[in-house]
Amino acid sequence: MIRRSLTTSTALALLMASATSMAHGQQITLMVGDTGSGGTLFEEMSKSFEAENPGVDVVIEEVSYQTIVESLPVQLEAGEGPDIAIITDLGGLSRFYQDITPYVDAAYFEQEWGQTLQWLRGGIAGSTAINGMPTTLTVNGAYVNLTLFEQAGVPVPQEGATWKEWAEATRQVAEATGTEFAMEMDRSGHRFASLAISHGAQMVDEAGKPVVDDGLKAAIEQFVEWHQDGTMPMDLWGAVGGATHRELFSDFLNANVVLYFGGSWTLAQMDSEVGDLFDWAVMPAPCGPSSCTVMPGGGAMTVFSHTDNPELAGKLIAHFAKPENLDYYISNEVELPSAASQIANGVDYPSASQRTSEALATFINQIPKMDPAAFRFQGWRYQRAMMNALTTRISQVLNSELTVDEALVRIEEDVNLAIQAAGG
Amino acid sequence: MSVRTQFASSAAVILALPARLIEPFMSGVQKLVGIKRMPWVFLAPNLTAVVLFALLPVFINIFYSVSGSDRLYPWDRPLVGGANYQTLFDCGNYFDPSTCSRDLFWRALGNTMVFVPIQVVCMIVVALLTALCLNRDIRGRGFFRGIFFFPVMLSPVVVALTWQWILQRNGALNGLISYVGLTPVNWLVFPNTAFFWSVFITVWAHMGFYTIILLAGLQAIPRDVYEAARMDSATPTRVFFKITLPLLKPVLLVVFILAVIRSVQTFDELYVLTGGGPGSATMLMVQYIYEVGFASQPRNFGLAAAASLLLGLALLIFTGIQMRISRGGNND
């Protein structure tokens, strides 16, 4: 009797232990950048998923944005890293993605993110793979200090104003108010692409080859001229080298510059740090000779092919893609939505100020006006190679190491070498 | 038997225990390989570590430098022969980087060749002067030793960010300059000033380490030699050049070798401070390798490996020259 009971208890214990280990074995890791409050929000939303799927453990890894950009790709190369991550180099990392079509409502994904899903397909013609969920859309654009305009008595250029008109107006304001600089732009190939595409640059052709054209040349020449005549400071593009990304948004926060060309992701910072200290607004895209466009951007939550649990990872993304979760995330993160229905219906931002809400509306209004070249460039697999080449070579021009023509040749060579290195 | 003897004998028994435990095993090994090969058995653990962590990476690096694609796994990388080296050496005129296919490689190489000698000389001179001051019987000597060593303990990123805060357009230094009525200078915008500050900051950040080594060297010089010199009425300059410097020579050589290695490795402070700019004025070889291999997308591991091997080769030649000089010095 004792023997039989011992056998039974042992068998039960083994069964329970194996069930527990199975339950605990299903762990999904999600890596998110530390910009914004994404990590906390996804952690909250994961709780309902864990409740629906007993035994599943969703682990949120919050890391620096630099880790996402530089370390994650190396981890993926080695077949390591998280199961899911929110990344921004959508085309560049495309060969690591897992197609999650079987685990999500493909029609719903196509309806909500038809255009941005294309960016995740790495330029594969005819692909219908769903490689993830675009989380937020970002738009770059111009922040303007309206108080300085008012003090200078200079009328604020309205929608349709050209880059040249903005430069002229901000120079007048800077001169009249003793502000250090008229305009500044993040040291980022992405930000510069707005100026270039509005000057007619194509950046990449339909076949996925880099395009170095007269539009790009005109934009670089204009940009160099603004640095030489003091419209823009040398601190960002001139003082820094290589592919280093640099922002100096603190100059705008401290009213040291009249116009700052940055991005929608700094809205929350504007709201909390400037508040009502001065009057500011986000302006519609400045125009070039070709178009009035800014660049789209944003993040996407992707599943990586090395994951042991593709089905579970796909289901987790499907969970985050539910309308109620999307709304919760966007409204708390104070970011631009990427889903078509949210763009069409609008999103409430209960924590945002009136000024921030207006700025968000201006950013959202730019989305339909973007040049097709901007969308094509954003989804190009070698976009980062081109952006790195732009920052490196333009800085060399500003420091008289290269002429504009030499820089254009170098940009094309750099990108072609990168494509060649990738076996493209 | 005294307590001390008893303790010593017990300790000897305990210490000998591991040897006794492995004795049968080692005897077996000795029978197997023979007594002449036994030194290799004892060397085996260290040799394994050297092969795994030093030699193997070098061979992997050589393989990467002769293979292409942005893939990490060796079996995904097709052999391309000397294509990566050819790309690096594709130059119209080696003294004019703008004629080279990979102009930034040559600019970085040129910058490194200028940066290293200047930085090393400044480092040794400043560290030696500081060590000489700290070797004197001054008040608060311990405090000053701590102060000079403090930057060594800081993370390079913290060093770079602190100096960026000091040197930027609206930074602390320009605030001070404006306060005394002078015109502020945008220090990091001009290639020459940016280069100057690159040398200055790296010397500031690391000199404490070399100061401590030199200070130890100075304190090892016997006092009676100085007393004899004083009795002979030798001037301080003469004492320095005829006594201090010659007796400090072995320590200075160690400091020199360490400073050169550290200087060639310079990356983090400058990457955060200037990103290699303005233009490419402060881009050094390690940053070039990092940018090509890791910061770029797609990553060109082959080109980065080729550049790093060339740098390694240059360091090897340099070390050989140093060893030859040091041997010559020791024979004097």
Interface residues (C-beta under 8 A of the other chain):
Chain A: E70 P73 V74 E77 A78 D89 G92 E180 P233 M234 D235 G238 A239 V240 G241 G242 A243 T244 R246 N254 N256 Y382 R384 A385 N388 T392 S395 Q396 L398 N399 S400 E401 L402 E406 R410 E413 L417 A418 I419 Q420 A421 A422 G423
Chain B: G68 S69 D70 R71 L72 Y73 T87 S98 S101 D103 L104 R107 Q168 R169 N170 N186 L188 V189 P191 A194 Y271 T274 G275 G276 G277 P278 G279 S280 A281 T282 M283 Q287 E291 F294 A295 S296 Q297 P298 R299 N300 G302 L303
